[in-house]
């Protein structure tokens, strides 16, 4: 949760206005697919979304950490995800 504000500020200052909304909508769509079509729940669902945020198959620590920050930001911003 420490980096949510930093991710939010980055998106607000460095990308166009529509990007943040497209990012959220893309993850909501992927979340619904993973949960409703793939049947993933709990940790499996979180880990699958983390892979999407980091780039599937990426194992670099810094990239995984950045992906985790984006994912936590999205959990904070999107009402669709369970809290």
C-alpha positions as CSV (number, residue, x, y, z in Angstrom):
1,X,0.0,0.0,0.0
2,X,3.0,2.3,0.4
3,X,3.4,2.8,-3.3
4,X,-0.2,3.2,-4.3
5,X,0.1,7.0,-4.1
6,X,3.3,7.0,-6.1
7,X,1.7,4.8,-8.9
8,X,-1.3,7.1,-8.9
9,X,0.9,10.2,-9.2
10,X,2.9,8.7,-12.0
11,X,-0.2,7.8,-14.0
12,X,-1.7,11.2,-13.4
13,X,1.5,13.1,-14.5
14,X,3.1,11.0,-17.1
15,X,0.4,9.5,-19.3
16,X,-2.8,10.8,-21.0
17,X,-6.0,11.0,-19.1
18,X,-7.5,7.9,-20.7
19,X,-4.6,5.6,-19.8
20,X,-5.5,5.2,-16.1
21,X,-9.1,4.3,-17.0
22,X,-8.0,1.9,-19.8
23,X,-5.5,0.2,-17.3
24,X,-8.3,-0.3,-14.7
25,X,-10.7,-1.6,-17.3
26,X,-8.2,-4.0,-18.7
27,X,-7.5,-5.5,-15.3
28,X,-11.2,-5.7,-14.4
29,X,-11.8,-7.6,-17.7
30,X,-8.8,-9.9,-16.9
31,X,-10.0,-10.4,-13.3
32,X,-13.4,-11.4,-14.5
33,X,-12.0,-13.8,-17.1
34,X,-9.6,-15.4,-14.6
35,X,-12.3,-15.7,-11.9
36,X,-15.4,-16.6,-14.0
37,X,-13.9,-18.5,-16.9
38,X,-10.7,-20.0,-15.4
39,X,-12.3,-20.5,-12.0
40,X,-9.3,-19.0,-10.1
41,X,-9.8,-17.9,-6.6
42,X,-7.8,-16.4,-3.7
43,X,-4.0,-16.7,-4.1
44,X,-4.2,-18.3,-7.5
45,X,-6.2,-15.4,-8.8
46,X,-3.9,-12.8,-7.2
47,X,-0.8,-14.5,-8.6
48,X,-2.3,-14.7,-12.1
49,X,-3.1,-11.0,-12.0
50,X,0.4,-10.3,-10.7
51,X,1.8,-12.2,-13.7
52,X,-0.3,-10.0,-16.0
53,X,0.9,-6.8,-14.2
54,X,4.5,-7.9,-14.4
55,X,4.5,-9.6,-17.8
56,X,3.8,-13.3,-18.0
57,X,7.0,-15.3,-17.5
58,X,9.1,-12.4,-16.1
59,X,11.2,-13.4,-13.1
60,X,13.2,-10.2,-12.7
61,X,12.8,-9.0,-9.1
62,X,12.5,-5.3,-9.9
63,X,9.9,-5.9,-12.6
64,X,7.9,-8.2,-10.4
65,X,8.1,-5.6,-7.6
66,X,6.8,-2.9,-10.0
67,X,4.1,-5.2,-11.2
68,X,3.0,-5.8,-7.6
69,X,2.9,-2.0,-7.0
70,X,0.6,-1.6,-10.0
71,X,-1.6,-4.5,-8.9
72,X,-2.0,-3.1,-5.4
73,X,-2.8,0.3,-7.0
74,X,-5.5,-1.4,-9.0
75,X,-7.0,-3.3,-6.1
76,X,-7.2,0.1,-4.3
77,X,-8.8,1.9,-7.4
78,X,-11.2,-0.8,-8.7
79,X,-14.4,-1.6,-6.8
80,X,-14.8,-4.9,-8.7
81,X,-11.9,-6.6,-6.9
82,X,-12.7,-8.1,-3.5
83,X,-11.1,-6.4,-0.6
